[in-house]
Amino acid sequence: MADATQYCTFWVDTLYLGIDVHSVQEVMRTLEMTPVPLASASVVGLINLRGQIVTAIDLRRRLGLPPRPDDQEPMNVVMRTDDGAVSLVVDEIGDVIEVSNDTFERVPDTMQGEHRALIRGVYKLNKQLLLILDGAKTALPELSYAAN
Amino acid sequence: MSDTGDSNEIVNEFLVESYEGLDQLDLDLVELEQCGGNAELIGRVFRCVHTIKGTCGFLGFGGLESVAHVGENLLSKVRDGSIGVSPDLTSALLRLNDAIRSMLTHIEAHGKEGEFDHADLIAALVRLTDAKAAQVASDAAISEQELADALELPPAIPLLGEILVEQGHVSTADIAAAVHEQNQTGAPRVGEILVARGATTHAAVKEALETQQDARAGHVSDGSIRVDVALLDRLMNLVGELVLARNQILQCTATNADSTLNSTTQRLNLITSELQEGVMKTRMQPIGNIWSKLPRVVRDLAVTCSKQVTIQMEGAETELDKTIIEAIKDPLTHIVRNSIDHGIESPRDRVLNDKSPEGRLLLRAFHEGGQVNIEITDDGKGIDPVRLRAAAVDKGVLTAEAAARLSDREALHLIFAPGFSTAAKVTNVSGRGVGMDVVKTNIEKIGGTVDVTSTVGVGTTLRIKIPLTLAIIPGLIITSGAERFAIPQVSLLELVRMEHEEAKTRIEMIYDSPVYRLRGKLLPLVHLNRTLGLARTPWPNEPGAPDVATSIVVLQTDGVPFGLVVDHINDTEEIVVKPLGKQLKGISSFAGATIMGDGRVALILDVHGLAQRAGVLATDRDRHAAEQRTEQRAAGEPMQTLLVFSSGGDHRMALPLSEIARLEEFEPTLVERTGRYDVVQYRDQIMPLVRLGNVLEGVSSNAAADDMMQVIVVSHNEQYVGLVVDRIVDIVETTVSVQQRRRPGTVLGSAVIQNKVTDILDIRRLVQDVDEEFLAIAPTGGFALHG
């Protein structure tokens, strides 16, 4: 691992999160969504990204956080995955930051629950902690119970 | 299509494929030499040579085959590890590669194998194969020789001079002189010099030039290029985008008076349409491309089965998308093989049945309603639904009861049931079945449907309907729950719209299942809002239903029609199908998504998945499928043939025709008595008579004592039982929805047939009771034993 890694950061509820900057295709304001009936709750819908159909996943729902206030306009972080592009719907976009790898630590064992698997680790920044998302796992939510 | 045309095409394809294989082989051999053997690489090399050998044998190129065969022998030893990879080995193989290539070039140019002497190559290969030790000794010498050979290029397009000499117009000396002059002066062409020198005529040169041109065009790899379908897909997508952008611009300019902008937009419009058509065309191929292989298949199989079969093709020029052509190739071959193997009888049997000894197989393809229809018809013995039912029970695909309830049409569809695919015994009995489930699955995978009709003794027709292309399909756009959805037109039968007042009475309930009488048949209804969990919209006849019109989209899947109730029917449109992400793959109700003219995404419904979800179809597609289908009879079923009869005045009853052996009339004087049963002597048996009045409550007989007795003869365990009824009313083909279940046993339930309430009898139960009782009191054991 290099000494420093660049992350695209964003806020979801109170969490400060980051994903590898190389996996981010683009960041966009809210796009028109087509909801998908029967899909998993964290799938917000489908968006038309210049002719490409992209599934949007609400990170609040995906991470088990309270729903976003109605007056808050979400942002889309479009991420490249092996299975095509996926959009992560977040509250607010942060900077692209470079962090030193010696501030990295694994998630402490005291954090439990199903969302633990989505967090690869934590960077101890001066003011706060930066949680690193596992992009591939986040992009693939559990299939809906409603689906057959 | 002529015979030579067909075989030329096969040879051409063989050449293109072989050249490709050889190019790869070159690369692989070099890699093999550089980094030694790995199993995957050696496997690939082996397969390439093996394929060429196999195809040569098939096409009758014996010389090429024998060379490739020696190479294959050697490679098989390399593959199993008994011979190691050495430079010696790879150079011998490269030499083999070049030898094959030069032979292929000759075949390409002359249409037949040339005289090649590959004795020393063969010897070298054999030596390598046989003597591992010898290989070390002769190492260096052979390698050099082989490398030199390997550098020799195969003859390409003949020179003009050569052609002229060959055609006898000029002598070699004339050519030499002309070439010399050309080299000196540099300017005119050889042909012109020859004419100027008076060595030959203008016409002869022209002829020679044409020959040369032909040779050039005949060079398969020059005449066409192979393009990755993925690239075409990408182009197709881009064109789709362009169409959307065009639509948006058209909308904008419609309100704009600027004439320059308007005319530019019109041009953009035209160019886009033309481009779209062009890109579509690059992917289209005539179905004849895959049909052309069938005559050979038919011929070979007919010889193997000692049958005489002619194949006829209509509509070979019908075009289909490349990916679809690929996808139906195997199913089609399979169906054709089945038709010959099981459908068409031996010449002797055919003559005995007053048919010509030569069986006829007809392939038809035609466009209809934005789809391609392919029909495969044989004039063979047909499929007997009765035997199919028996075979299904035998094989454990269905219970006897479920099998008996199937209509003939449903029974025919048993050939597509998975359980039918393996047992040869069943195949022999049923006439069809090996892998037909796979055929069906493959066709459904590309959005197609397959249907079978058959008349015993006359023949069988399989009808395949497939979309023209996978990328752009015609779809019906509907709105439900404030969202738009697209329904592939393939599954669409018709549209029904009713005002609220009408809908309140026309939509009826069977318990909580709504149905609509569509031309006298019960059509089960499914509400899209409810099925997708969008909203719990009440049915029009339920309290709290909004006063709006009801729109029913009548769809069909697996031969089962059902009505999909939607909020609003919008329009039909050509839609560009795009796949859904992995997150949504598990939802079988959607086939994909598309982008609408306003740029928003709309989901494409998967009619089959939706029907399954709504319980219209049996959800389980395995061997229980058909049983479940009969249980879900209330949800609507395809046609059944019923015998309707009456007893006691107006009391109408019905039996599936398939249950009935014969209809007979007896003089009342023939009736004798044994135990508590009336019996008649019938076909060397004592047949008990069942008066329905005795076994069914509330059924009496109005028949006078001396009238002829109307008897429905059914057979149970080879024992005949006669049902005495008053009157045979009719034979009807209808959908049956059992609406009301009565006491178990004798009556399955009631249904509306020809607008009258009719009891459907459970004949098995009825007869079984009688039969057991009758056998118990029978004076002798002379009846057939119970199974």
Contacts between the chains, C-beta under 8 A, distances in Angstrom:
chain1	res1	chain2	res2	distance
A	32	B	599	7.4
A	32	B	600	5.5
A	34	B	483	6.5
A	34	B	593	7.6
A	34	B	600	6.0
A	34	B	601	4.1
A	34	B	602	6.5
A	34	B	603	6.9
A	35	B	483	6.6
A	36	B	584	6.0
A	36	B	587	7.4
A	36	B	590	7.5
A	36	B	603	6.6
A	37	B	481	7.6
A	37	B	532	3.7
A	37	B	533	5.6
A	37	B	534	5.6
A	37	B	589	7.7
A	38	B	532	6.1
A	38	B	533	6.2
A	38	B	587	5.0
A	38	B	589	6.2
A	39	B	583	7.2
A	39	B	584	5.7
A	39	B	587	6.2
A	40	B	583	6.9
A	43	B	583	5.8
A	43	B	584	6.9
A	45	B	601	7.8
A	46	B	580	7.9
A	46	B	593	5.8
A	46	B	601	4.3
A	46	B	603	7.5
A	47	B	601	6.8
A	48	B	595	5.2
A	48	B	599	5.6
A	48	B	600	6.6
A	48	B	601	5.2
A	50	B	241	7.3
A	51	B	237	6.4
A	51	B	238	7.8
A	51	B	240	6.8
A	51	B	241	4.1
A	51	B	244	7.2
A	51	B	595	6.6
A	52	B	578	8.0
A	53	B	578	4.8
A	53	B	579	7.9
A	53	B	580	7.3
A	53	B	581	7.7
A	53	B	593	4.9
A	53	B	595	7.2
A	53	B	601	5.7
A	54	B	581	7.4
A	55	B	580	7.5
A	55	B	581	4.1
A	55	B	583	4.9
A	55	B	584	6.4
A	57	B	583	7.2
A	83	B	581	6.2
A	83	B	582	4.4
A	84	B	581	6.0
A	86	B	581	6.6
A	86	B	583	7.4
A	139	B	583	7.3
A	140	B	582	6.2
A	140	B	583	6.2
A	141	B	583	6.0
A	143	B	586	4.2
A	144	B	586	7.4
A	144	B	587	7.2
A	146	B	533	6.3
A	147	B	586	4.5
A	147	B	587	4.5
A	147	B	588	7.5
A	148	B	586	7.7
A	148	B	587	7.7
A	148	B	588	5.7
A	148	B	609	7.8
A	148	B	612	7.4
A	148	B	613	6.1
A	148	B	619	7.8
